């Protein structure tokens, strides 16, 4: 009989603790270019932020629906931590999104949220619980590698307005802490490699299309679409050498490996390094 060797993954013993931060974003206006004074990257990250409250509620629901498949108490504790952290992310980003929508862009924000809700409603209606969890695991990989890029690149963080920087650092830390929770649960429910990849690729395609369209709408509202040099500079910062997005492409492809696991890249050392830079949370175990 032929034995099949299964790669073991060692998940760091990291507590997954929900924290309510209560960021105030003092000094930031809805039309400020808070990332390197660049409209392209500011609007791209603003659009991603708009997807977080509803998207992370979808993540929570998909994990909660199948958590009864796990008997291990420590795993259940991690799942509870995941649910609590995602709930806090929704609240903090909702406060930031309210700032974005205040006046100039409110119709674009309303349209973007309507599209997000329609896509998620369709996913809930037409996808099985396991497929919803597969989509969650794939999108959690995207947020985890974006978080890693943020925490590994002090040069990127230095380009963020200090009033916004802490939100993205805190979110990146917690995405790193819980990056394997949905993926491990999907393995527990006998998720298949092909299903996982199909939903990862389709979810990524939707996210790219959505982000590109609504970022362009924001740029048009500013009149930046008539400024080729501004657009070229922003696109280079995002997609050129060591760009914000281009730098995560190699890690994106790692998800396609049959034996992939989120903790193949053990970046847990970044968590404590950056946590020290944050203010004290208003409440721990907030959920």
URTA-V552811 format. One record per pair of residues at least 24 apart in sequence whose ideal C-beta (glycine too) atoms are under 10 Angstrom apart, sorted by the first residue. I is the first residue (numbers start at 1). J is the second residue. D is the distance in whole Angstrom. If there is no record, write none. Layout:
# URTA-V552811
i=[I I]
j=[J J]
d=[D D]
This chain:
# URTA-V552811
i=[5 6 7 7 7 7 7 8 9 9 9 9 9 9 9 9 9 9 9 10 10 10 11 11 11 11 11 11 11 11 11 11 11 11 12 12 12 12 12 12 12 12 12 13 13 14 14 14 14 14 14 14 14 14 14 14 15 15 15 15 16 16 16 16 16 16 16 16 16 16 16 16 16 17 17 17 17 17 17 17 17 17 17 17 17 18 18 18 18 18 18 18 18 18 18 18 18 18 18 18 18 18 18 19 19 19 19 19 19 19 19 19 19 19 19 19 19 19 19 19 20 20 20 20 20 20 20 20 20 20 20 20 21 21 21 21 21 21 21 21 21 21 21 21 21 21 21 22 22 22 22 22 22 22 22 22 23 23 23 23 23 23 23 23 23 23 23 23 23 24 24 24 25 25 25 25 25 25 25 25 25 25 26 26 27 27 27 27 28 28 28 28 28 28 28 29 29 29 29 30 30 30 30 30 30 30 30 30 30 31 31 31 31 31 31 31 31 32 32 32 32 32 33 33 33 33 34 34 34 34 34 34 34 35 35 35 35 35 35 35 35 35 35 35 36 36 36 36 36 36 36 36 36 37 37 38 38 38 38 38 38 38 38 39 39 39 39 39 39 39 39 39 39 39 39 40 40 40 40 40 40 40 40 40 40 40 40 40 40 40 41 41 41 41 41 41 41 41 41 41 41 41 42 42 42 42 42 42 42 42 42 43 43 43 43 43 43 43 43 43 43 43 43 43 43 44 44 44 44 44 44 44 44 44 44 44 44 45 45 45 45 45 45 45 45 46 46 46 46 46 46 46 46 46 46 46 46 46 46 47 47 47 47 47 47 47 47 47 47 47 47 47 47 48 48 48 48 48 48 48 48 48 49 49 49 49 49 49 49 49 49 49 49 49 50 50 50 50 50 50 50 50 50 50 50 50 50 50 50 50 51 51 51 51 51 51 51 51 51 51 51 51 51 52 52 52 52 52 52 52 52 52 52 52 53 53 53 53 53 53 53 53 53 53 53 53 53 54 54 54 54 54 54 54 54 55 55 55 55 55 55 55 55 55 55 55 56 56 56 56 56 56 56 56 56 56 56 56 56 57 57 57 57 57 58 58 58 58 58 58 58 58 58 58 58 58 59 59 59 59 59 59 59 59 59 59 59 59 59 59 59 60 60 60 60 60 60 60 60 60 61 61 61 61 61 61 61 62 62 62 62 62 62 62 62 62 62 62 62 62 62 62 62 63 63 63 63 63 63 63 63 63 63 64 65 65 65 65 65 65 65 66 66 66 66 66 66 66 66 66 66 67 67 67 67 69 69 69 69 69 69 70 70 70 70 71 72 75 75 75 75 78 78 78 78 78 78 79 79 79 79 79 80 80 80 81 81 81 81 81 81 82 82 82 82 82 82 82 82 82 83 83 83 84 84 84 84 84 84 85 85 85 85 85 85 85 85 85 86 86 86 86 86 86 86 86 87 87 88 88 88 88 88 88 88 89 89 89 89 89 89 91 91 92 92 92 92 93 93 95 96 96 96 99 99 100 104 104 104 105 105 105 105 105 107 107 108 108 108 108 108 109 109 109 111 111 111 112 112 112 112 112 112 112 115 115 115 115 116 116 116 119 119 119 119 123 123 123 127 128 129 130 130 130 130 130 130 130 130 130 131 131 131 131 131 131 132 133 133 133 133 133 133 133 133 133 133 134 134 134 134 134 134 134 134 134 134 134 134 134 135 135 135 135 135 135 135 135 135 135 136 136 136 136 136 136 136 137 137 137 137 137 137 137 137 137 137 137 137 137 137 137 137 138 138 138 138 138 138 138 138 138 138 138 138 138 138 139 139 139 139 139 139 139 140 140 140 140 140 140 140 140 140 141 141 141 141 141 141 141 141 141 141 141 141 141 141 142 142 142 142 142 142 142 142 142 143 143 143 143 143 143 143 144 144 144 144 144 144 144 144 144 144 144 144 144 144 145 145 145 145 145 145 145 145 145 145 145 145 145 145 146 146 146 146 146 146 146 146 146 147 147 147 147 147 147 147 147 147 147 147 148 148 148 148 148 148 148 148 148 148 149 149 149 149 149 149 149 149 150 150 150 150 150 150 151 151 151 151 151 151 151 151 152 152 152 152 153 153 153 154 155 156 156 156 156 156 157 157 159 159 165 165 166 166 166 167 169 169 169 169 170 170 170 170 170 170 172 172 172 173 173 173 173 173 173 173 173 174 174 176 176 176 176 176 176 176 177 177 177 178 179 179 179 179 179 179 180 180 180 180 181 182 183 183 183 183 183 184 184 184 187 193 193 193 193 193 196 196 196 196 197 197 197 197 200 200 200 201 201 204 204 208 211]
j=[259 259 258 259 260 261 264 261 180 183 184 187 259 260 261 262 263 264 266 261 263 266 74 75 78 179 180 181 184 261 262 263 266 268 176 177 180 263 266 267 268 269 271 74 268 78 81 176 177 178 179 180 263 268 271 272 77 78 81 177 77 78 79 80 81 82 83 84 85 174 177 178 181 81 84 85 88 174 177 178 281 284 285 286 287 80 81 82 83 84 85 86 87 88 89 174 178 281 283 284 285 286 287 84 85 88 92 170 173 174 275 278 280 281 282 283 284 285 286 287 84 87 88 91 92 281 282 283 284 285 286 287 88 91 92 95 166 167 170 171 278 279 280 281 282 283 286 88 91 92 95 279 281 282 283 286 91 92 93 95 96 163 164 166 167 170 278 279 282 95 163 166 92 95 96 98 99 161 163 164 166 167 162 163 161 162 163 164 96 99 100 161 162 163 164 99 102 103 104 98 99 100 101 102 103 104 105 106 109 100 102 103 104 105 218 221 222 99 100 161 163 164 161 222 224 234 159 160 161 162 163 164 165 156 159 160 161 164 165 168 234 237 238 244 156 158 159 160 161 233 234 237 244 159 161 159 224 230 233 234 237 238 244 215 218 219 222 223 224 225 227 230 231 233 234 215 216 218 219 224 230 231 232 233 234 235 236 237 238 239 156 159 160 215 233 234 235 237 238 243 244 245 100 160 161 164 215 218 219 222 234 100 105 108 211 214 215 216 217 218 219 221 222 224 234 211 212 214 215 216 218 219 234 237 238 244 245 146 160 164 168 211 215 238 244 96 97 99 100 101 105 108 109 112 164 211 214 215 218 100 108 109 112 207 210 211 212 213 214 215 216 217 218 93 142 143 146 207 210 211 214 215 89 92 93 94 96 97 99 100 164 167 168 171 93 94 96 97 100 101 105 108 109 112 113 115 116 210 211 214 93 97 112 113 115 116 119 120 139 207 210 211 214 86 89 90 92 93 94 96 97 116 143 171 86 87 89 90 91 92 93 94 95 96 97 113 116 90 94 113 116 117 119 120 121 86 89 90 93 116 119 120 136 139 143 207 83 85 86 87 88 89 90 91 93 136 139 140 143 86 87 89 90 120 86 116 117 119 120 121 123 124 132 135 136 139 83 86 89 90 132 133 135 136 137 139 140 143 178 181 182 84 85 86 87 89 90 136 182 287 86 120 124 129 132 133 136 123 124 127 129 130 131 132 133 134 135 136 137 139 182 185 186 132 133 136 137 140 178 181 182 185 186 129 128 129 130 132 133 185 189 129 130 132 133 182 185 186 188 189 191 133 181 185 188 130 133 185 188 189 190 184 185 188 189 188 188 181 184 185 188 177 178 180 181 184 185 178 181 182 184 185 181 285 287 174 177 178 181 285 287 140 174 177 178 179 180 181 182 185 178 181 287 174 178 284 285 286 287 171 173 174 175 177 178 181 286 287 136 140 174 175 178 181 182 287 286 287 170 171 174 281 283 286 287 143 167 170 171 174 175 286 287 166 167 170 171 167 171 167 164 167 168 163 164 218 218 221 222 214 217 218 221 222 217 221 214 217 218 220 221 214 217 218 213 214 217 210 211 213 214 215 217 218 206 210 213 214 206 210 214 203 206 207 210 199 203 206 199 195 189 185 186 189 190 191 192 195 196 199 186 191 195 196 198 199 199 182 183 185 186 188 189 191 195 196 199 182 183 186 189 191 192 195 196 197 198 199 200 203 182 186 195 196 198 199 200 202 203 206 181 182 183 185 186 199 203 179 180 181 182 183 184 185 186 187 191 196 199 200 203 255 262 182 183 186 196 197 198 199 200 201 202 203 204 207 255 182 199 200 203 204 206 207 175 178 179 180 181 182 183 186 262 179 180 182 183 196 200 203 204 251 252 254 255 260 262 175 200 203 204 207 248 251 252 255 171 172 174 175 176 178 179 172 175 176 177 178 179 180 183 248 251 255 262 265 267 175 176 179 247 248 249 250 251 252 254 255 262 265 267 171 172 175 244 245 247 248 251 252 171 172 173 174 175 176 177 179 248 267 270 172 175 176 179 247 248 251 265 267 270 242 243 244 245 246 247 248 251 175 176 244 248 270 274 175 176 267 269 270 271 273 274 247 267 270 274 242 244 247 274 242 237 242 243 244 247 274 277 237 244 277 278 277 278 279 278 274 275 277 278 274 275 277 278 279 281 270 271 274 270 271 272 273 274 275 277 278 271 275 262 265 267 268 270 271 274 268 271 275 262 261 262 263 265 267 268 261 262 263 264 262 262 255 260 261 262 263 261 262 263 261 256 257 258 259 260 255 256 258 260 255 256 258 260 252 255 256 255 256 252 255 245 245]
d=[10 8 10 5 10 8 9 9 8 10 9 10 9 9 4 8 6 7 10 9 7 8 10 10 9 10 6 10 8 8 9 5 9 9 10 9 10 7 6 9 4 9 9 9 9 9 9 8 5 9 10 10 10 6 7 10 9 9 7 8 8 5 9 8 3 6 10 8 6 8 5 5 7 6 8 8 10 9 8 10 9 6 6 9 10 9 7 9 8 3 5 9 7 5 9 8 10 9 9 7 6 5 4 9 8 6 10 8 9 8 10 9 9 4 8 7 5 8 6 10 10 9 5 7 8 6 5 4 8 9 4 8 8 9 6 10 7 8 6 10 8 7 9 5 6 9 9 10 9 8 8 9 8 4 8 10 10 6 10 7 7 8 8 6 5 8 10 9 10 8 8 10 10 7 6 10 6 9 5 6 9 8 10 6 8 9 5 10 9 6 10 6 10 5 6 8 8 9 9 9 6 6 7 4 6 6 7 9 10 9 9 8 5 8 10 9 7 9 10 7 9 9 9 9 10 10 9 6 4 9 7 5 9 9 6 6 8 8 10 9 9 9 10 8 9 9 4 8 9 9 9 7 10 8 9 8 10 8 7 5 6 9 10 9 8 6 6 10 5 10 9 7 9 10 6 7 10 9 7 8 7 6 9 8 2 6 9 7 6 10 10 8 10 9 10 6 9 6 6 9 6 9 10 9 9 9 9 9 10 10 9 9 9 10 9 8 5 9 9 4 6 9 8 8 9 6 9 9 5 10 9 10 8 10 7 8 8 10 9 9 8 9 9 10 8 8 8 9 5 10 8 10 9 10 10 10 9 8 7 9 9 9 7 10 8 5 9 9 5 5 10 9 7 9 10 9 8 8 9 6 10 9 10 10 5 9 6 6 10 7 10 8 9 9 8 10 9 5 7 8 10 9 6 5 6 10 7 9 9 8 9 10 8 9 10 6 9 9 9 8 7 8 9 9 6 7 9 4 8 9 8 10 9 8 10 10 8 4 8 9 6 5 10 10 7 9 9 8 10 7 5 6 9 6 10 9 9 9 10 7 9 7 9 7 9 9 10 9 4 8 9 5 5 10 8 9 10 10 9 8 8 10 6 8 10 9 10 9 5 10 7 8 7 8 7 9 9 6 9 10 9 9 9 5 9 7 7 9 10 10 7 9 9 5 7 10 8 9 10 10 10 9 8 9 8 10 9 9 9 9 7 9 9 4 5 9 7 4 9 10 7 9 9 9 7 7 9 10 10 7 6 6 9 10 10 5 9 7 7 10 10 6 7 9 6 10 6 8 8 5 10 10 10 7 9 10 10 7 5 5 9 9 7 6 9 10 9 8 7 8 8 9 7 9 6 8 9 9 6 9 9 7 10 10 8 9 8 6 8 9 9 9 9 9 4 10 10 4 7 9 9 9 7 10 10 10 7 7 3 9 10 5 8 7 6 9 9 8 10 10 9 9 8 10 10 9 8 5 9 9 8 9 9 6 6 9 10 9 6 7 8 9 10 10 6 8 7 8 8 9 8 6 10 10 9 9 9 7 8 10 8 6 6 9 9 9 7 5 6 9 6 9 10 9 10 8 8 8 10 9 5 10 8 9 10 7 9 8 10 8 10 10 7 10 8 9 9 10 8 10 8 10 7 6 8 6 9 8 10 10 10 9 7 10 9 6 9 6 9 6 5 10 7 7 10 10 9 9 9 6 9 6 9 5 5 9 8 4 8 9 9 10 10 9 10 5 8 8 5 10 10 5 9 9 8 9 9 10 9 9 4 4 9 8 5 9 8 7 8 8 10 9 9 9 9 9 7 8 9 6 3 8 9 5 7 10 7 9 9 8 5 8 10 7 8 8 6 8 8 5 7 10 8 8 10 9 7 10 7 10 9 8 8 8 5 9 7 10 9 8 7 7 8 9 7 9 8 9 10 5 10 10 8 9 5 6 10 9 4 9 9 10 8 10 6 9 9 9 10 9 9 5 9 9 4 6 8 9 9 9 10 9 8 8 8 8 10 6 9 10 7 4 7 8 4 5 10 8 10 9 9 8 9 7 9 9 8 7 7 5 7 10 10 7 9 10 5 5 8 9 10 9 10 9 9 9 7 7 10 4 8 8 5 9 7 7 10 8 8 7 9 8 9 9 10 6 9 9 9 9 9 9 10 8 6 7 10 5 9 6 6 9 8 10 6 9 8 8 9 7 8 5 9 9 6 6 10 8 9 10 9 10 6 7 7 6 9 8 6 10 10 10 5 8 9 9 10 7 4 6 10 9 9 9 8 7 5 9 8 8 9 9 9 10 6 10 9 8 10 10 9 8 6 9 10 9 6 8 9 9 8 9 10 10]
